[in-house]
Amino acid sequence: MTVGEFDDWVRSFLNIDEMAGKDFSLNGLQVGDSTREIGRIAFAVDGVKAVFDEAVRQKADLLFVHHGLFWGREQAITGIHYHRMAALIKNDLALYAAHLPLDMDGEVGNNIGLARRLGLESVEPFGDFRGKKIGYKGILPEPARPEDLVMRLFGGWTPDVRLLDFGPEQVRRVAMISGGAPDDVAQAIEEGADLYITGESKHSIYHLCREAGINVIFGGHYRTETDGVLSMKKKVEEELKLDSLFIDIPSGY
């Protein structure tokens, strides 16, 4: 399979084209020769120098990331950006990014992955962003304490996991948008959720959550966005029969 054929395959199920102009990320192939043959694909959350260097060390031909290099503005190829680009080009490592298309996908997405880990039922899209739903919501089969759901999702408490326990002690209705979506707790409140889950916290929503009486789990931007790349890795192995690896470099946020 070539890099170009991989791009066609991804576009056959992720909403790369549909989200063009809506997502700030330049989704799709960001760097690389579309005619290059792929023998090994690396997967990671972030497109950064440490990840690029490890992908090269592991002899990957293409790196699939959630956070790429281009975010809706012109950027000079200098400084850190230059060294990141150089690491890709000098080593002929292609870079492929899928941001919101990976968050919102109902099969391999970040949010559906969180929903599955919680065992949610009656799952449906949630969280409007420029006319598209990028998260999910659903019902827990049995009421649960938010503290127990932290254990179910993340295996324990770490510095990047926080809880605002302003809602019911036992929750059923859960909404989620992975990554940096604290302001979207307002949509969760409007839709009657007992618990909202996202990655990053924000000072300005503290009193909103307290006055609305909703629980919020902040699981960390990185930690809430590993499901998508891991699901893509599995899909590549099962459907394309390509060798793959996951590069895990958490940010602590």
Contacts in CASP RR format, 6 or more apart in sequence:
PFRMAT RR
TARGET T0000
AUTHOR 0000-0000-0000
METHOD contacts of the structure
MODEL  1
MTVGEFDDWVRSFLNIDEMAGKDFSLNGLQVGDSTREIGRIAFAVDGVKA
VFDEAVRQKADLLFVHHGLFWGREQAITGIHYHRMAALIKNDLALYAAHL
PLDMDGEVGNNIGLARRLGLESVEPFGDFRGKKIGYKGILPEPARPEDLV
MRLFGGWTPDVRLLDFGPEQVRRVAMISGGAPDDVAQAIEEGADLYITGE
SKHSIYHLCREAGINVIFGGHYRTETDGVLSMKKKVEEELKLDSLFIDIP
SGY
1 9 0 8 1.000
1 37 0 8 1.000
1 38 0 8 1.000
1 39 0 8 1.000
1 240 0 8 1.000
1 242 0 8 1.000
2 34 0 8 1.000
2 35 0 8 1.000
2 36 0 8 1.000
2 37 0 8 1.000
2 38 0 8 1.000
3 29 0 8 1.000
3 32 0 8 1.000
3 33 0 8 1.000
3 34 0 8 1.000
3 35 0 8 1.000
3 36 0 8 1.000
3 38 0 8 1.000
3 61 0 8 1.000
3 62 0 8 1.000
3 94 0 8 1.000
3 96 0 8 1.000
4 29 0 8 1.000
4 34 0 8 1.000
4 35 0 8 1.000
6 38 0 8 1.000
6 41 0 8 1.000
6 62 0 8 1.000
6 96 0 8 1.000
6 240 0 8 1.000
7 28 0 8 1.000
7 29 0 8 1.000
7 34 0 8 1.000
7 96 0 8 1.000
9 240 0 8 1.000
10 16 0 8 1.000
10 28 0 8 1.000
10 96 0 8 1.000
10 98 0 8 1.000
11 17 0 8 1.000
11 28 0 8 1.000
13 105 0 8 1.000
13 107 0 8 1.000
13 108 0 8 1.000
14 98 0 8 1.000
14 101 0 8 1.000
14 102 0 8 1.000
14 105 0 8 1.000
14 108 0 8 1.000
15 100 0 8 1.000
15 101 0 8 1.000
15 104 0 8 1.000
15 105 0 8 1.000
15 132 0 8 1.000
16 27 0 8 1.000
16 28 0 8 1.000
16 98 0 8 1.000
16 101 0 8 1.000
18 101 0 8 1.000
18 132 0 8 1.000
19 27 0 8 1.000
19 100 0 8 1.000
19 101 0 8 1.000
19 132 0 8 1.000
20 27 0 8 1.000
22 100 0 8 1.000
22 129 0 8 1.000
22 130 0 8 1.000
22 131 0 8 1.000
22 132 0 8 1.000
23 99 0 8 1.000
23 100 0 8 1.000
23 101 0 8 1.000
24 71 0 8 1.000
24 72 0 8 1.000
24 99 0 8 1.000
25 67 0 8 1.000
25 68 0 8 1.000
25 70 0 8 1.000
25 71 0 8 1.000
25 72 0 8 1.000
25 97 0 8 1.000
25 99 0 8 1.000
25 100 0 8 1.000
26 68 0 8 1.000
26 70 0 8 1.000
26 71 0 8 1.000
26 72 0 8 1.000
26 97 0 8 1.000
27 97 0 8 1.000
27 98 0 8 1.000
27 99 0 8 1.000
27 100 0 8 1.000
27 101 0 8 1.000
28 96 0 8 1.000
28 97 0 8 1.000
28 98 0 8 1.000
29 94 0 8 1.000
29 95 0 8 1.000
29 96 0 8 1.000
30 68 0 8 1.000
30 69 0 8 1.000
30 70 0 8 1.000
30 95 0 8 1.000
30 96 0 8 1.000
30 97 0 8 1.000
31 69 0 8 1.000
31 85 0 8 1.000
31 88 0 8 1.000
31 89 0 8 1.000
31 93 0 8 1.000
31 94 0 8 1.000
31 95 0 8 1.000
32 88 0 8 1.000
32 89 0 8 1.000
32 92 0 8 1.000
32 93 0 8 1.000
32 94 0 8 1.000
32 95 0 8 1.000
33 92 0 8 1.000
33 94 0 8 1.000
36 61 0 8 1.000
36 62 0 8 1.000
36 92 0 8 1.000
36 94 0 8 1.000
37 61 0 8 1.000
38 61 0 8 1.000
38 62 0 8 1.000
38 94 0 8 1.000
38 242 0 8 1.000
39 61 0 8 1.000
39 242 0 8 1.000
39 243 0 8 1.000
40 58 0 8 1.000
40 59 0 8 1.000
40 60 0 8 1.000
40 61 0 8 1.000
40 62 0 8 1.000
40 242 0 8 1.000
40 243 0 8 1.000
40 244 0 8 1.000
40 245 0 8 1.000
41 60 0 8 1.000
41 61 0 8 1.000
41 62 0 8 1.000
41 63 0 8 1.000
41 64 0 8 1.000
41 233 0 8 1.000
41 236 0 8 1.000
41 242 0 8 1.000
41 243 0 8 1.000
41 244 0 8 1.000
41 245 0 8 1.000
42 51 0 8 1.000
42 54 0 8 1.000
42 55 0 8 1.000
42 58 0 8 1.000
42 60 0 8 1.000
42 62 0 8 1.000
42 63 0 8 1.000
42 64 0 8 1.000
42 244 0 8 1.000
42 245 0 8 1.000
42 246 0 8 1.000
42 247 0 8 1.000
43 63 0 8 1.000
43 64 0 8 1.000
43 65 0 8 1.000
43 229 0 8 1.000
43 230 0 8 1.000
43 232 0 8 1.000
43 233 0 8 1.000
43 244 0 8 1.000
43 245 0 8 1.000
43 246 0 8 1.000
43 247 0 8 1.000
44 51 0 8 1.000
44 55 0 8 1.000
44 63 0 8 1.000
44 64 0 8 1.000
44 65 0 8 1.000
44 66 0 8 1.000
44 229 0 8 1.000
44 246 0 8 1.000
44 247 0 8 1.000
44 248 0 8 1.000
44 249 0 8 1.000
45 65 0 8 1.000
45 66 0 8 1.000
45 67 0 8 1.000
45 222 0 8 1.000
45 225 0 8 1.000
45 226 0 8 1.000
45 229 0 8 1.000
45 249 0 8 1.000
46 65 0 8 1.000
46 66 0 8 1.000
46 67 0 8 1.000
46 68 0 8 1.000
46 222 0 8 1.000
46 249 0 8 1.000
46 251 0 8 1.000
47 63 0 8 1.000
47 65 0 8 1.000
47 67 0 8 1.000
47 68 0 8 1.000
47 69 0 8 1.000
47 84 0 8 1.000
47 95 0 8 1.000
47 97 0 8 1.000
48 84 0 8 1.000
48 249 0 8 1.000
49 80 0 8 1.000
49 83 0 8 1.000
49 84 0 8 1.000
49 87 0 8 1.000
50 249 0 8 1.000
51 63 0 8 1.000
51 65 0 8 1.000
51 247 0 8 1.000
51 249 0 8 1.000
52 63 0 8 1.000
52 84 0 8 1.000
52 87 0 8 1.000
52 88 0 8 1.000
52 91 0 8 1.000
52 93 0 8 1.000
52 95 0 8 1.000
53 87 0 8 1.000
54 247 0 8 1.000
54 249 0 8 1.000
55 63 0 8 1.000
55 93 0 8 1.000
55 247 0 8 1.000
56 87 0 8 1.000
56 91 0 8 1.000
56 93 0 8 1.000
58 245 0 8 1.000
58 247 0 8 1.000
60 93 0 8 1.000
60 245 0 8 1.000
61 92 0 8 1.000
61 93 0 8 1.000
61 94 0 8 1.000
62 93 0 8 1.000
62 94 0 8 1.000
62 95 0 8 1.000
62 96 0 8 1.000
63 88 0 8 1.000
63 93 0 8 1.000
63 94 0 8 1.000
63 95 0 8 1.000
63 96 0 8 1.000
64 96 0 8 1.000
64 97 0 8 1.000
64 98 0 8 1.000
64 229 0 8 1.000
64 232 0 8 1.000
65 95 0 8 1.000
65 96 0 8 1.000
65 97 0 8 1.000
65 98 0 8 1.000
65 229 0 8 1.000
66 97 0 8 1.000
66 98 0 8 1.000
66 99 0 8 1.000
66 102 0 8 1.000
66 110 0 8 1.000
66 225 0 8 1.000
66 228 0 8 1.000
66 229 0 8 1.000
67 97 0 8 1.000
67 99 0 8 1.000
68 95 0 8 1.000
68 97 0 8 1.000
68 99 0 8 1.000
69 81 0 8 1.000
69 84 0 8 1.000
69 85 0 8 1.000
69 95 0 8 1.000
69 97 0 8 1.000
70 97 0 8 1.000
75 81 0 8 1.000
77 85 0 8 1.000
87 93 0 8 1.000
88 94 0 8 1.000
88 95 0 8 1.000
98 232 0 8 1.000
100 129 0 8 1.000
100 132 0 8 1.000
100 134 0 8 1.000
102 108 0 8 1.000
102 109 0 8 1.000
102 110 0 8 1.000
102 228 0 8 1.000
102 229 0 8 1.000
102 232 0 8 1.000
103 109 0 8 1.000
103 110 0 8 1.000
103 111 0 8 1.000
103 134 0 8 1.000
103 135 0 8 1.000
103 177 0 8 1.000
103 178 0 8 1.000
103 179 0 8 1.000
103 225 0 8 1.000
104 111 0 8 1.000
104 125 0 8 1.000
104 132 0 8 1.000
104 133 0 8 1.000
104 134 0 8 1.000
104 135 0 8 1.000
105 112 0 8 1.000
105 228 0 8 1.000
106 112 0 8 1.000
106 136 0 8 1.000
107 231 0 8 1.000
107 235 0 8 1.000
108 228 0 8 1.000
108 231 0 8 1.000
108 232 0 8 1.000
108 235 0 8 1.000
109 227 0 8 1.000
109 228 0 8 1.000
109 231 0 8 1.000
110 178 0 8 1.000
110 179 0 8 1.000
110 224 0 8 1.000
110 225 0 8 1.000
110 226 0 8 1.000
110 227 0 8 1.000
110 228 0 8 1.000
111 134 0 8 1.000
111 135 0 8 1.000
111 136 0 8 1.000
111 176 0 8 1.000
111 177 0 8 1.000
111 178 0 8 1.000
112 123 0 8 1.000
112 136 0 8 1.000
112 227 0 8 1.000
113 227 0 8 1.000
113 228 0 8 1.000
113 231 0 8 1.000
114 136 0 8 1.000
114 153 0 8 1.000
114 176 0 8 1.000
114 178 0 8 1.000
114 197 0 8 1.000
114 224 0 8 1.000
114 227 0 8 1.000
115 123 0 8 1.000
115 136 0 8 1.000
115 138 0 8 1.000
115 174 0 8 1.000
115 176 0 8 1.000
117 152 0 8 1.000
117 153 0 8 1.000
117 227 0 8 1.000
118 140 0 8 1.000
118 149 0 8 1.000
118 152 0 8 1.000
118 153 0 8 1.000
118 174 0 8 1.000
119 140 0 8 1.000
119 141 0 8 1.000
120 136 0 8 1.000
120 137 0 8 1.000
120 138 0 8 1.000
120 139 0 8 1.000
120 140 0 8 1.000
120 174 0 8 1.000
121 138 0 8 1.000
121 139 0 8 1.000
121 140 0 8 1.000
121 141 0 8 1.000
122 138 0 8 1.000
122 139 0 8 1.000
123 136 0 8 1.000
123 137 0 8 1.000
123 138 0 8 1.000
124 136 0 8 1.000
124 137 0 8 1.000
124 138 0 8 1.000
125 133 0 8 1.000
125 135 0 8 1.000
125 136 0 8 1.000
125 137 0 8 1.000
126 133 0 8 1.000
126 135 0 8 1.000
126 136 0 8 1.000
126 137 0 8 1.000
126 138 0 8 1.000
126 175 0 8 1.000
126 176 0 8 1.000
126 177 0 8 1.000
126 187 0 8 1.000
126 188 0 8 1.000
126 191 0 8 1.000
127 133 0 8 1.000
127 134 0 8 1.000
127 135 0 8 1.000
127 175 0 8 1.000
127 177 0 8 1.000
127 184 0 8 1.000
127 187 0 8 1.000
128 187 0 8 1.000
134 177 0 8 1.000
135 175 0 8 1.000
135 176 0 8 1.000
135 177 0 8 1.000
135 178 0 8 1.000
136 175 0 8 1.000
136 176 0 8 1.000
137 173 0 8 1.000
137 174 0 8 1.000
137 175 0 8 1.000
137 176 0 8 1.000
137 188 0 8 1.000
137 191 0 8 1.000
137 193 0 8 1.000
138 173 0 8 1.000
138 174 0 8 1.000
138 175 0 8 1.000
139 172 0 8 1.000
139 173 0 8 1.000
139 174 0 8 1.000
140 171 0 8 1.000
140 172 0 8 1.000
140 173 0 8 1.000
140 174 0 8 1.000
143 170 0 8 1.000
143 171 0 8 1.000
143 172 0 8 1.000
144 152 0 8 1.000
144 170 0 8 1.000
144 171 0 8 1.000
145 169 0 8 1.000
145 170 0 8 1.000
145 171 0 8 1.000
146 163 0 8 1.000
146 165 0 8 1.000
146 171 0 8 1.000
146 195 0 8 1.000
146 215 0 8 1.000
146 217 0 8 1.000
147 163 0 8 1.000
147 165 0 8 1.000
149 171 0 8 1.000
149 174 0 8 1.000
149 195 0 8 1.000
149 217 0 8 1.000
150 156 0 8 1.000
150 157 0 8 1.000
150 161 0 8 1.000
150 163 0 8 1.000
150 217 0 8 1.000
150 219 0 8 1.000
153 197 0 8 1.000
153 217 0 8 1.000
153 219 0 8 1.000
154 161 0 8 1.000
154 219 0 8 1.000
154 223 0 8 1.000
158 223 0 8 1.000
158 252 0 8 1.000
159 252 0 8 1.000
160 218 0 8 1.000
160 219 0 8 1.000
160 220 0 8 1.000
160 222 0 8 1.000
160 223 0 8 1.000
160 252 0 8 1.000
160 253 0 8 1.000
161 217 0 8 1.000
161 218 0 8 1.000
161 219 0 8 1.000
161 220 0 8 1.000
161 223 0 8 1.000
162 201 0 8 1.000
162 217 0 8 1.000
162 218 0 8 1.000
162 219 0 8 1.000
163 215 0 8 1.000
163 216 0 8 1.000
163 217 0 8 1.000
163 218 0 8 1.000
164 206 0 8 1.000
164 209 0 8 1.000
164 210 0 8 1.000
164 214 0 8 1.000
164 215 0 8 1.000
164 216 0 8 1.000
164 218 0 8 1.000
165 215 0 8 1.000
166 209 0 8 1.000
166 210 0 8 1.000
166 212 0 8 1.000
166 213 0 8 1.000
166 214 0 8 1.000
166 215 0 8 1.000
166 216 0 8 1.000
167 194 0 8 1.000
167 195 0 8 1.000
167 213 0 8 1.000
167 214 0 8 1.000
167 215 0 8 1.000
168 194 0 8 1.000
168 215 0 8 1.000
171 194 0 8 1.000
171 195 0 8 1.000
171 215 0 8 1.000
172 194 0 8 1.000
173 192 0 8 1.000
173 193 0 8 1.000
173 194 0 8 1.000
173 195 0 8 1.000
174 193 0 8 1.000
174 194 0 8 1.000
174 195 0 8 1.000
174 196 0 8 1.000
174 197 0 8 1.000
175 187 0 8 1.000
175 188 0 8 1.000
175 191 0 8 1.000
175 193 0 8 1.000
175 195 0 8 1.000
175 196 0 8 1.000
175 197 0 8 1.000
176 196 0 8 1.000
176 197 0 8 1.000
176 198 0 8 1.000
177 184 0 8 1.000
177 197 0 8 1.000
177 198 0 8 1.000
178 198 0 8 1.000
178 199 0 8 1.000
178 224 0 8 1.000
178 225 0 8 1.000
178 227 0 8 1.000
179 198 0 8 1.000
179 199 0 8 1.000
179 200 0 8 1.000
179 220 0 8 1.000
179 221 0 8 1.000
179 224 0 8 1.000
179 225 0 8 1.000
180 198 0 8 1.000
180 199 0 8 1.000
180 200 0 8 1.000
180 221 0 8 1.000
181 198 0 8 1.000
181 199 0 8 1.000
181 200 0 8 1.000
182 198 0 8 1.000
182 199 0 8 1.000
182 200 0 8 1.000
182 201 0 8 1.000
182 202 0 8 1.000
182 205 0 8 1.000
182 218 0 8 1.000
183 202 0 8 1.000
183 204 0 8 1.000
183 205 0 8 1.000
184 196 0 8 1.000
184 198 0 8 1.000
185 196 0 8 1.000
185 198 0 8 1.000
185 205 0 8 1.000
185 208 0 8 1.000
185 209 0 8 1.000
185 214 0 8 1.000
185 216 0 8 1.000
186 205 0 8 1.000
186 208 0 8 1.000
188 196 0 8 1.000
188 214 0 8 1.000
189 196 0 8 1.000
189 208 0 8 1.000
189 209 0 8 1.000
189 212 0 8 1.000
189 214 0 8 1.000
193 214 0 8 1.000
194 214 0 8 1.000
194 215 0 8 1.000
195 214 0 8 1.000
195 215 0 8 1.000
195 216 0 8 1.000
195 217 0 8 1.000
196 209 0 8 1.000
196 214 0 8 1.000
196 215 0 8 1.000
196 216 0 8 1.000
196 217 0 8 1.000
197 216 0 8 1.000
197 217 0 8 1.000
197 219 0 8 1.000
197 224 0 8 1.000
198 216 0 8 1.000
198 217 0 8 1.000
198 218 0 8 1.000
198 219 0 8 1.000
198 224 0 8 1.000
199 218 0 8 1.000
199 219 0 8 1.000
199 220 0 8 1.000
199 221 0 8 1.000
199 223 0 8 1.000
199 224 0 8 1.000
199 225 0 8 1.000
200 218 0 8 1.000
200 220 0 8 1.000
200 221 0 8 1.000
200 253 0 8 1.000
201 216 0 8 1.000
201 218 0 8 1.000
205 216 0 8 1.000
209 216 0 8 1.000
220 252 0 8 1.000
220 253 0 8 1.000
221 251 0 8 1.000
221 253 0 8 1.000
222 250 0 8 1.000
222 251 0 8 1.000
222 252 0 8 1.000
222 253 0 8 1.000
223 250 0 8 1.000
223 252 0 8 1.000
226 248 0 8 1.000
229 246 0 8 1.000
230 246 0 8 1.000
233 244 0 8 1.000
233 245 0 8 1.000
233 246 0 8 1.000
236 242 0 8 1.000
236 244 0 8 1.000
237 244 0 8 1.000
END
